[in-house]
């Protein structure tokens, strides 16, 4: 199935709280499968080790369905720069935003 929807999640300091995990799990629980999930960190210090963990264990990262990036500089603009970066690299015709501290019901 082609991915029609880019889900863009800007993040900063949500790894240790478990909120980013909950956000990711809610995407994985969706019945609709035509998505690609972009998680863009705003130079989040804890994201590097988290990315390594997901690259090892997350089937969506392995398949390319989930993309994790950490910007080299913190912009401190409430996620606007990571969001805009996610929009700029996505190739899907539609996109939506899922904040790192939110989640979707199935």
Secondary structure, 3 states (H helix, E strand, C coil): CCCCEEEEEEECCCCCCCHHHHHHHHHHCCCCCCEEEEEEECCCCCHHHHHHHHHHHCHHHHHCCEEEEECCCCCCCCCHHHHHHHHHHCCCCEEEECCCCCCCCC
